[in-house]
Amino acid sequence: MTKIIPKKLLEREMTRKEFLAFSVFAVASVFGITGLIKTLLSHAATPTASLQLENGTRTGNANTVSDASASGSTAVKFSSTGSTVPGGTISHGEQLSINHVGPWTLQGVAKGSESVTALNPGTERVSTYPGNARPSWIPGTAYVYNNNPSNLGGIVPAGGMVIDGYNVPAGTWVVQFRSFTAGIIIEGDCGGAGSAFPGILFRGCRMRGGWYAPGWFNQNGQSPGGTIWIMYSDAGGKSTASADYCESIFESKRYDPTDKFYCIRSYLSNATTLVFLRNDGDAAIENYGENVLDFGDSTKHLNGIANGGGENATLWLRNHLVLAKQAGSTQINDVIQMAADGGAYLGTATNFDGSTGYTIKDNYLGGAGHTLQLGYDKSNTIDKVRNVHVIGNKFTTSLYADSGESGLCYKTPDFSNYGNTWSGNTWADGPKAGQTIPAPAASN
């Protein structure tokens, strides 16, 4: 039903808008862009992203910002759209539960009661290589945003659309309520031989199987282009049994400066590593993770959500990751990892929220040998770990007195220098509940 607004009310609304526009201009003049960015990152609303190719058309909440690591030396910065978030918004990972994530949340049913449509494992490939095209299991019609289990996706129409609070660019392929049991290959462009990869969003899908590195999706090295999104999905091994070995659920590859991967509101379990974020500007937002184990192979390095080194920007925001040592498995190495194997952490790139470098913020964390690994070791000198921001996290003592079995964090950068910050981190429970945790000393 169309709402009719009297003419006088419309006139008053225009006056208020003009006044607000003038006020925002005045605030920007006095306090500068930094103040505006802080406002956008307030806990008052869940930050959302509009993501576009750098040379494409930008939506109304997008602005270009300097980014030396991006092609053309610029990237696109976005602000909140204020759209409805399925399961409800949260301000901290402590609030996140199973009922905020996964396909069951979209369908409004209990975990395990959701309806997803199985796919033939032999067809699990996405390619724009010459001779290939959009796979038949992705509908060629315009995507309609709803949570009907019979809605299997489509193509984001012209102008883009808001999906679960995030602006998704036009042309993105949406795969919805599908069940995958084999790893998927994503390829496009192929060194100019094919058309550009348009980006793909897996929403409300189940990805349960025995994948090895590089995880459930393998993005071809000659396939730069659109963003890969995983939203409200259920992913990992089928169980913790050794026969269901799963090495890495998701792993982005950083083949090109424009590559991006976002894992949002998903349930991640039963793997040696939940997620590897290897592109500049990847993000893990509001995911619920558990059951990290070695499946009987004690040589494996076990992680929650990790970097490999050499990335220039990453976001870990409002995740719930309490990782207990599993029976028969070696201890988990870390819950959030910034490993130095792949290079320095210079923090020069821009994230979708306008921040620079690495932000570990408002997560609920606990467990592992150390809960945090923060990039400073023999491979990286102290000045090679910059712009690391650890803010507002809560660390539980439900597994160990110091969050991790051997302590809260290690390979710790200098939080008094190089743009690194540590603030507002507290103990979630135990005898020190609510107490602020001081910045740890630099140590490798």
C-alpha positions, 0 to 999 in steps of 0.5 A: 500500500502506498503511503500518502504524505500531505504536502505540508509534511513534504515541505517540512521534510525538505527543510530538515534535509536541507538543514541536515545537509548543511550541518554535515557540511559544517561538521566536515569543514571543522573536524575533517574527514577523519571525524566523519570516518569515525562516525561511520564506524560507530557501533550505532549501526553495523557497517555495510559495504558497497563494492564496485570495480575501481573503474566502474560506476559507483553508488551514492555512498561511494568515494574514491580514496588513495590506495597505492596498492590498487590499480590506478592508485585509488580505491573506493570507500563506502559508508553504511546503507542502514539496510535490514540485516537477517537475524538482527544487527549486533554490535559485538561478537559476544552477542553473535550466536548460531541464530545469527548465521547460516541458511537457517537464519535466512529461512527462519528455522532451527539449524538443520531444518533449512532447505537447500537444493543439492547440486551435481558435484560434476557441475561445480565450476564457475567459468567465463573461459571461451566456450564456457558461460554462466553455469545453468545452475545459476538462473539467468534472470534478475535476482529477486531478494527474498528467503524463499527456499525455492529461490536459487539466485540470479543476476544482480540487476542494473544499478546494483542492490542491497543484499543483507545490508551490503551493496552488491554491484550489478552483474554479480552472479548470486547462488542461493540455497544450494548444497555443494559437496565438491570444491569449486573452480572459479575462473574468468578473463584467463589472461584476456582470453575470456570475458571478465569474471563478474563476481559471485555471491553464495548466499544461504548455501551449504558447502560440506565436504573433504576439501584440501588446500586451497579450500572449497573454492580455487580461483584461477590465477589468471582470473582477476575481477569481481568479488567473491562473497560468502554470506549466511552459509554453512561450510566446512567438513562433514564431521570431525572424523578423520575420514572427513578431513577438511584442510581449509574451508575458504582461501583467497589467493591475491592474484591481482590487486582488485581481487577481494573476498568477503566471508559474512555471517557464516557458520564455519566448522570442522577444518584445520583452518576456517578461513585464509584471507590472502587478498589486500582488503579481505574481510571476515565479518560476524562469523561463528566458528568452532571445531578446528582440528588436525583429523589425525595429522599432527603436522598440520598448522591449525588456525581460526581466521588467518593471514599468510603474510604480505597482505596490506589490509584485512578486517576481522570484525565482530566474529565469535571464535572460541576454539577448544582443543578437540579430542585426539587432535594437537592444540590449535595454534591461534584463533586469529593469525597474522603469520609472517611466512608470506611477507611483511605487514606494512598496512598500506591498503584501504579496507571497504570501511575506509580504514587502513591496514589491519583491524581486529575489532569487537570480536569474542575470542578464546582458546588455542595455544595463543589466541592472537598471532600478530605478525612480528617474528624472525621473518619480519623486523619490528618496523615491518608490522604497521597499522595493526589495530586491536580494539574492543575485543573480549577474551574469554577465560572459559578454556584457559586463564589467559584466553590461550593455553600459553597466553593471550598473544605472541609475535606481538608488534610494537603497540607504541609505534608504527601506527599500531594501536591496542585499546578497549580490549577486556576480559569477558569473564573469570576473576578479571571480568570487565578489566581492561587488558594492557597492550602487550610488549613487543616480542617475537 
